[in-house]
Amino acid sequence: MSHSTKSYIATFKLLFVLLIATVAVAQFDFGPLNDLVAMSIAVAKALVIAVYFMHIREAGPLARVFMVAGVMFLALLMGLTLIDVFSRIIPATPV
């Protein structure tokens, strides 16, 4: 399926809005929600790039299966890393 220039311009505008949102969010302190807000915007950007520039929307079922498997593998690796990091005991620093 051929992509029109109009869809690429709309995608560019959406990514630019998300970039502005990233910069704007970085200026404020949301406390413990800082990481969640930043990661939400990053995931939205990644989804836009995958759907439009990697043509996942027009991909066949096998390509979608591999995309989901890749995301699941990434989540598994990140989860195992976080389990390792959070299970470590931080020694008290001497004064």
Distance bins in CASP14 RR format, pairs under 12 A and 6 or more apart:
PFRMAT RR
TARGET T0000
AUTHOR 0000-0000-0000
RMODE 2
METHOD distances of the structure
MODEL  1
1 7 0 0 0 0 0 1 0 0 0 0 0
1 55 0 0 0 0 1 0 0 0 0 0 0
1 57 0 0 0 0 1 0 0 0 0 0 0
1 58 1 0 1 0 0 0 0 0 0 0 0
1 59 0 0 0 0 0 1 0 0 0 0 0
1 60 0 0 0 0 0 1 0 0 0 0 0
2 8 0 0 0 0 0 1 0 0 0 0 0
2 55 0 0 0 0 0 1 0 0 0 0 0
2 58 0 0 0 0 0 1 0 0 0 0 0
3 9 0 0 0 0 0 1 0 0 0 0 0
3 10 0 0 0 0 0 1 0 0 0 0 0
3 11 0 0 0 0 1 0 0 0 0 0 0
3 51 0 0 0 0 0 1 0 0 0 0 0
3 52 1 0 0 1 0 0 0 0 0 0 0
3 53 0 0 0 0 1 0 0 0 0 0 0
3 54 0 0 0 0 0 1 0 0 0 0 0
3 55 1 0 0 1 0 0 0 0 0 0 0
3 57 0 0 0 0 1 0 0 0 0 0 0
3 58 0 0 0 0 1 0 0 0 0 0 0
4 10 0 0 0 0 1 0 0 0 0 0 0
4 11 0 0 0 0 0 1 0 0 0 0 0
4 52 0 0 0 0 0 1 0 0 0 0 0
5 11 0 0 0 0 0 1 0 0 0 0 0
5 12 0 0 0 0 0 1 0 0 0 0 0
6 12 0 0 0 0 0 1 0 0 0 0 0
6 13 0 0 0 0 0 1 0 0 0 0 0
7 13 0 0 0 0 0 1 0 0 0 0 0
7 14 0 0 0 0 0 1 0 0 0 0 0
7 48 0 0 0 0 0 1 0 0 0 0 0
7 51 0 0 0 0 0 1 0 0 0 0 0
7 52 1 0 0 1 0 0 0 0 0 0 0
7 53 0 0 0 0 0 1 0 0 0 0 0
7 55 0 0 0 0 0 1 0 0 0 0 0
7 57 0 0 0 0 0 1 0 0 0 0 0
7 58 0 0 0 0 0 1 0 0 0 0 0
8 14 0 0 0 0 0 1 0 0 0 0 0
8 15 0 0 0 0 0 1 0 0 0 0 0
8 48 0 0 0 0 0 1 0 0 0 0 0
8 52 1 0 0 1 0 0 0 0 0 0 0
8 53 0 0 0 0 1 0 0 0 0 0 0
8 55 0 0 0 0 0 1 0 0 0 0 0
9 15 0 0 0 0 0 1 0 0 0 0 0
9 16 0 0 0 0 0 1 0 0 0 0 0
9 52 0 0 0 0 0 1 0 0 0 0 0
10 16 0 0 0 0 0 1 0 0 0 0 0
10 17 0 0 0 0 0 1 0 0 0 0 0
10 48 0 0 0 0 0 1 0 0 0 0 0
10 51 0 0 0 0 0 1 0 0 0 0 0
10 52 0 0 0 0 1 0 0 0 0 0 0
11 17 0 0 0 0 0 1 0 0 0 0 0
11 18 0 0 0 0 0 1 0 0 0 0 0
11 45 0 0 0 0 0 1 0 0 0 0 0
11 47 0 0 0 0 0 1 0 0 0 0 0
11 48 1 0 0 1 0 0 0 0 0 0 0
11 49 0 0 0 0 1 0 0 0 0 0 0
11 50 0 0 0 0 0 1 0 0 0 0 0
11 51 0 0 0 0 1 0 0 0 0 0 0
11 52 1 0 1 0 0 0 0 0 0 0 0
11 53 1 0 0 1 0 0 0 0 0 0 0
11 54 0 0 0 0 0 1 0 0 0 0 0
11 55 0 0 0 0 0 1 0 0 0 0 0
11 57 0 0 0 0 0 1 0 0 0 0 0
12 18 0 0 0 0 0 1 0 0 0 0 0
12 19 0 0 0 0 0 1 0 0 0 0 0
12 48 0 0 0 0 1 0 0 0 0 0 0
12 49 0 0 0 0 0 1 0 0 0 0 0
12 52 0 0 0 0 1 0 0 0 0 0 0
12 53 0 0 0 0 0 1 0 0 0 0 0
13 19 0 0 0 0 0 1 0 0 0 0 0
13 20 0 0 0 0 0 1 0 0 0 0 0
13 48 0 0 0 0 0 1 0 0 0 0 0
13 52 0 0 0 0 0 1 0 0 0 0 0
14 20 0 0 0 0 0 1 0 0 0 0 0
14 21 0 0 0 0 0 1 0 0 0 0 0
14 41 0 0 0 0 0 1 0 0 0 0 0
14 44 0 0 0 0 1 0 0 0 0 0 0
14 45 0 0 0 0 1 0 0 0 0 0 0
14 47 0 0 0 0 0 1 0 0 0 0 0
14 48 1 0 1 0 0 0 0 0 0 0 0
14 49 0 0 0 0 0 1 0 0 0 0 0
14 51 0 0 0 0 0 1 0 0 0 0 0
14 52 0 0 0 0 1 0 0 0 0 0 0
14 53 0 0 0 0 0 1 0 0 0 0 0
15 21 0 0 0 0 0 1 0 0 0 0 0
15 22 0 0 0 0 0 1 0 0 0 0 0
15 41 0 0 0 0 0 1 0 0 0 0 0
15 42 0 0 0 0 0 1 0 0 0 0 0
15 44 0 0 0 0 1 0 0 0 0 0 0
15 45 1 0 0 1 0 0 0 0 0 0 0
15 46 0 0 0 0 0 1 0 0 0 0 0
15 47 0 0 0 0 0 1 0 0 0 0 0
15 48 1 0 1 0 0 0 0 0 0 0 0
15 49 1 0 0 1 0 0 0 0 0 0 0
15 51 0 0 0 0 0 1 0 0 0 0 0
15 52 0 0 0 0 1 0 0 0 0 0 0
15 53 0 0 0 0 1 0 0 0 0 0 0
16 22 0 0 0 0 0 1 0 0 0 0 0
16 23 0 0 0 0 0 1 0 0 0 0 0
16 45 0 0 0 0 0 1 0 0 0 0 0
16 48 0 0 0 0 0 1 0 0 0 0 0
17 23 0 0 0 0 0 1 0 0 0 0 0
17 24 0 0 0 0 0 1 0 0 0 0 0
17 41 0 0 0 0 0 1 0 0 0 0 0
17 44 0 0 0 0 1 0 0 0 0 0 0
17 45 0 0 0 0 0 1 0 0 0 0 0
17 48 0 0 0 0 0 1 0 0 0 0 0
18 24 0 0 0 0 0 1 0 0 0 0 0
18 25 0 0 0 0 0 1 0 0 0 0 0
18 38 0 0 0 0 0 1 0 0 0 0 0
18 40 0 0 0 0 0 1 0 0 0 0 0
18 41 1 0 1 0 0 0 0 0 0 0 0
18 42 0 0 0 0 1 0 0 0 0 0 0
18 43 0 0 0 0 0 1 0 0 0 0 0
18 44 1 0 1 0 0 0 0 0 0 0 0
18 45 1 0 1 0 0 0 0 0 0 0 0
18 46 0 0 0 0 0 1 0 0 0 0 0
18 47 0 0 0 0 0 1 0 0 0 0 0
18 48 1 0 0 1 0 0 0 0 0 0 0
18 49 0 0 0 0 0 1 0 0 0 0 0
19 25 0 0 0 0 0 1 0 0 0 0 0
19 26 0 0 0 0 0 1 0 0 0 0 0
19 41 0 0 0 0 1 0 0 0 0 0 0
19 42 0 0 0 0 0 1 0 0 0 0 0
19 44 0 0 0 0 0 1 0 0 0 0 0
19 45 1 0 0 1 0 0 0 0 0 0 0
19 48 0 0 0 0 0 1 0 0 0 0 0
20 26 0 0 0 0 0 1 0 0 0 0 0
20 27 0 0 0 0 0 1 0 0 0 0 0
20 41 0 0 0 0 0 1 0 0 0 0 0
20 45 0 0 0 0 0 1 0 0 0 0 0
21 27 0 0 0 0 0 1 0 0 0 0 0
21 28 0 0 0 0 0 1 0 0 0 0 0
21 37 0 0 0 0 1 0 0 0 0 0 0
21 38 0 0 0 0 1 0 0 0 0 0 0
21 40 0 0 0 0 1 0 0 0 0 0 0
21 41 1 0 1 0 0 0 0 0 0 0 0
21 42 0 0 0 0 0 1 0 0 0 0 0
21 44 0 0 0 0 1 0 0 0 0 0 0
21 45 0 0 0 0 1 0 0 0 0 0 0
22 28 0 0 0 0 0 1 0 0 0 0 0
22 34 0 0 0 0 0 1 0 0 0 0 0
22 37 0 0 0 0 1 0 0 0 0 0 0
22 38 1 0 0 1 0 0 0 0 0 0 0
22 39 0 0 0 0 0 1 0 0 0 0 0
22 40 0 0 0 0 0 1 0 0 0 0 0
22 41 1 0 1 0 0 0 0 0 0 0 0
22 42 1 0 0 1 0 0 0 0 0 0 0
22 43 0 0 0 0 0 1 0 0 0 0 0
22 44 0 0 0 0 1 0 0 0 0 0 0
22 45 0 0 0 0 1 0 0 0 0 0 0
23 38 0 0 0 0 0 1 0 0 0 0 0
23 41 0 0 0 0 0 1 0 0 0 0 0
24 30 0 0 0 0 0 1 0 0 0 0 0
24 37 0 0 0 0 0 1 0 0 0 0 0
24 38 0 0 0 0 0 1 0 0 0 0 0
24 41 0 0 0 0 1 0 0 0 0 0 0
25 31 0 0 0 0 0 1 0 0 0 0 0
25 33 0 0 0 0 1 0 0 0 0 0 0
25 34 0 0 0 0 1 0 0 0 0 0 0
25 35 0 0 0 0 0 1 0 0 0 0 0
25 36 0 0 0 0 0 1 0 0 0 0 0
25 37 1 0 1 0 0 0 0 0 0 0 0
25 38 1 0 0 1 0 0 0 0 0 0 0
25 39 0 0 0 0 0 1 0 0 0 0 0
25 40 0 0 0 0 1 0 0 0 0 0 0
25 41 1 0 0 1 0 0 0 0 0 0 0
25 42 0 0 0 0 0 1 0 0 0 0 0
25 44 0 0 0 0 0 1 0 0 0 0 0
26 34 0 0 0 0 1 0 0 0 0 0 0
26 35 0 0 0 0 0 1 0 0 0 0 0
26 37 0 0 0 0 1 0 0 0 0 0 0
26 38 1 0 0 1 0 0 0 0 0 0 0
26 41 0 0 0 0 1 0 0 0 0 0 0
26 42 0 0 0 0 0 1 0 0 0 0 0
27 34 0 0 0 0 0 1 0 0 0 0 0
27 37 0 0 0 0 0 1 0 0 0 0 0
28 34 0 0 0 0 1 0 0 0 0 0 0
28 37 0 0 0 0 1 0 0 0 0 0 0
28 38 0 0 0 0 0 1 0 0 0 0 0
29 37 0 0 0 0 0 1 0 0 0 0 0
30 36 0 0 0 0 1 0 0 0 0 0 0
30 37 1 0 1 0 0 0 0 0 0 0 0
30 38 0 0 0 0 1 0 0 0 0 0 0
30 40 0 0 0 0 0 1 0 0 0 0 0
31 37 0 0 0 0 1 0 0 0 0 0 0
31 38 0 0 0 0 0 1 0 0 0 0 0
33 39 0 0 0 0 0 1 0 0 0 0 0
33 40 0 0 0 0 1 0 0 0 0 0 0
34 40 0 0 0 0 0 1 0 0 0 0 0
34 41 0 0 0 0 0 1 0 0 0 0 0
35 41 0 0 0 0 0 1 0 0 0 0 0
35 42 0 0 0 0 0 1 0 0 0 0 0
35 82 0 0 0 0 0 1 0 0 0 0 0
36 42 0 0 0 0 0 1 0 0 0 0 0
36 43 0 0 0 0 0 1 0 0 0 0 0
37 43 0 0 0 0 0 1 0 0 0 0 0
37 44 0 0 0 0 0 1 0 0 0 0 0
38 44 0 0 0 0 0 1 0 0 0 0 0
38 45 0 0 0 0 0 1 0 0 0 0 0
39 45 0 0 0 0 0 1 0 0 0 0 0
39 46 0 0 0 0 0 1 0 0 0 0 0
39 78 0 0 0 0 0 1 0 0 0 0 0
40 46 0 0 0 0 0 1 0 0 0 0 0
40 47 0 0 0 0 0 1 0 0 0 0 0
41 47 0 0 0 0 0 1 0 0 0 0 0
41 48 0 0 0 0 0 1 0 0 0 0 0
42 48 0 0 0 0 0 1 0 0 0 0 0
42 49 0 0 0 0 0 1 0 0 0 0 0
43 49 0 0 0 0 0 1 0 0 0 0 0
43 50 0 0 0 0 0 1 0 0 0 0 0
43 71 0 0 0 0 0 1 0 0 0 0 0
43 74 0 0 0 0 0 1 0 0 0 0 0
43 75 0 0 0 0 0 1 0 0 0 0 0
44 50 0 0 0 0 0 1 0 0 0 0 0
44 51 0 0 0 0 0 1 0 0 0 0 0
45 51 0 0 0 0 0 1 0 0 0 0 0
45 52 0 0 0 0 0 1 0 0 0 0 0
45 53 0 0 0 0 0 1 0 0 0 0 0
46 52 0 0 0 0 0 1 0 0 0 0 0
46 53 0 0 0 0 0 1 0 0 0 0 0
46 54 0 0 0 0 0 1 0 0 0 0 0
46 56 0 0 0 0 0 1 0 0 0 0 0
46 67 0 0 0 0 0 1 0 0 0 0 0
46 71 0 0 0 0 1 0 0 0 0 0 0
46 74 0 0 0 0 0 1 0 0 0 0 0
47 53 0 0 0 0 0 1 0 0 0 0 0
47 54 0 0 0 0 0 1 0 0 0 0 0
47 56 0 0 0 0 1 0 0 0 0 0 0
47 57 0 0 0 0 0 1 0 0 0 0 0
47 67 0 0 0 0 0 1 0 0 0 0 0
47 71 0 0 0 0 0 1 0 0 0 0 0
48 54 0 0 0 0 0 1 0 0 0 0 0
48 56 0 0 0 0 0 1 0 0 0 0 0
48 57 0 0 0 0 0 1 0 0 0 0 0
49 55 0 0 0 0 0 1 0 0 0 0 0
49 56 0 0 0 0 1 0 0 0 0 0 0
50 56 1 0 1 0 0 0 0 0 0 0 0
50 57 0 0 0 0 1 0 0 0 0 0 0
50 59 0 0 0 0 1 0 0 0 0 0 0
50 63 0 0 0 0 0 1 0 0 0 0 0
50 64 0 0 0 0 0 1 0 0 0 0 0
50 67 1 0 0 1 0 0 0 0 0 0 0
50 68 0 0 0 0 0 1 0 0 0 0 0
50 70 0 0 0 0 0 1 0 0 0 0 0
50 71 0 0 0 0 1 0 0 0 0 0 0
51 57 1 0 1 0 0 0 0 0 0 0 0
51 58 0 0 0 0 1 0 0 0 0 0 0
51 59 0 0 0 0 1 0 0 0 0 0 0
51 64 0 0 0 0 0 1 0 0 0 0 0
51 67 0 0 0 0 0 1 0 0 0 0 0
52 58 0 0 0 0 0 1 0 0 0 0 0
52 59 0 0 0 0 0 1 0 0 0 0 0
54 63 0 0 0 0 1 0 0 0 0 0 0
54 64 0 0 0 0 0 1 0 0 0 0 0
54 66 0 0 0 0 0 1 0 0 0 0 0
54 67 0 0 0 0 1 0 0 0 0 0 0
55 63 0 0 0 0 1 0 0 0 0 0 0
55 64 0 0 0 0 0 1 0 0 0 0 0
55 67 0 0 0 0 0 1 0 0 0 0 0
56 63 1 0 0 1 0 0 0 0 0 0 0
56 64 1 0 0 1 0 0 0 0 0 0 0
56 65 0 0 0 0 0 1 0 0 0 0 0
56 66 0 0 0 0 0 1 0 0 0 0 0
56 67 1 0 0 1 0 0 0 0 0 0 0
56 68 0 0 0 0 0 1 0 0 0 0 0
56 71 0 0 0 0 0 1 0 0 0 0 0
57 63 0 0 0 0 0 1 0 0 0 0 0
57 64 0 0 0 0 1 0 0 0 0 0 0
57 67 0 0 0 0 0 1 0 0 0 0 0
58 64 0 0 0 0 0 1 0 0 0 0 0
59 65 0 0 0 0 1 0 0 0 0 0 0
59 66 0 0 0 0 1 0 0 0 0 0 0
59 67 1 0 0 1 0 0 0 0 0 0 0
59 68 0 0 0 0 0 1 0 0 0 0 0
60 66 0 0 0 0 0 1 0 0 0 0 0
60 67 0 0 0 0 0 1 0 0 0 0 0
61 67 0 0 0 0 0 1 0 0 0 0 0
61 68 0 0 0 0 0 1 0 0 0 0 0
62 68 0 0 0 0 0 1 0 0 0 0 0
62 69 0 0 0 0 0 1 0 0 0 0 0
63 69 0 0 0 0 0 1 0 0 0 0 0
63 70 0 0 0 0 0 1 0 0 0 0 0
64 70 0 0 0 0 0 1 0 0 0 0 0
64 71 0 0 0 0 0 1 0 0 0 0 0
65 71 0 0 0 0 0 1 0 0 0 0 0
65 72 0 0 0 0 0 1 0 0 0 0 0
66 72 0 0 0 0 0 1 0 0 0 0 0
66 73 0 0 0 0 0 1 0 0 0 0 0
67 73 0 0 0 0 0 1 0 0 0 0 0
67 74 0 0 0 0 0 1 0 0 0 0 0
68 74 0 0 0 0 0 1 0 0 0 0 0
68 75 0 0 0 0 0 1 0 0 0 0 0
69 75 0 0 0 0 0 1 0 0 0 0 0
69 76 0 0 0 0 0 1 0 0 0 0 0
70 76 0 0 0 0 1 0 0 0 0 0 0
70 77 0 0 0 0 1 0 0 0 0 0 0
70 78 0 0 0 0 0 1 0 0 0 0 0
71 77 0 0 0 0 0 1 0 0 0 0 0
71 78 0 0 0 0 0 1 0 0 0 0 0
72 78 0 0 0 0 0 1 0 0 0 0 0
72 79 0 0 0 0 0 1 0 0 0 0 0
73 79 0 0 0 0 0 1 0 0 0 0 0
73 80 0 0 0 0 0 1 0 0 0 0 0
74 80 0 0 0 0 0 1 0 0 0 0 0
74 81 0 0 0 0 0 1 0 0 0 0 0
75 81 0 0 0 0 0 1 0 0 0 0 0
75 82 0 0 0 0 0 1 0 0 0 0 0
76 82 0 0 0 0 0 1 0 0 0 0 0
76 83 0 0 0 0 0 1 0 0 0 0 0
77 83 0 0 0 0 0 1 0 0 0 0 0
77 84 0 0 0 0 0 1 0 0 0 0 0
78 84 0 0 0 0 0 1 0 0 0 0 0
78 85 0 0 0 0 0 1 0 0 0 0 0
79 85 0 0 0 0 1 0 0 0 0 0 0
79 86 0 0 0 0 1 0 0 0 0 0 0
79 87 0 0 0 0 0 1 0 0 0 0 0
80 86 0 0 0 0 0 1 0 0 0 0 0
80 87 0 0 0 0 0 1 0 0 0 0 0
81 87 0 0 0 0 0 1 0 0 0 0 0
81 88 0 0 0 0 0 1 0 0 0 0 0
82 88 0 0 0 0 0 1 0 0 0 0 0
END
